Amino acid sequence: MIIALAQLMVVLDATIVNIALPSAQRDLGMSDGNRWGHLPRP
């Protein structure tokens, strides 16, 4: 039961990140070519 709950949490976390990532990139001024960890140049 605990393993199933942990797996559900992992799937939900990945889903939320994939939904939020495009708007976060837009808000931070990142293009699709940039990877996380690299800040956009001013």
Helices and strands as residue ranges (DSSP letters): H 2-28
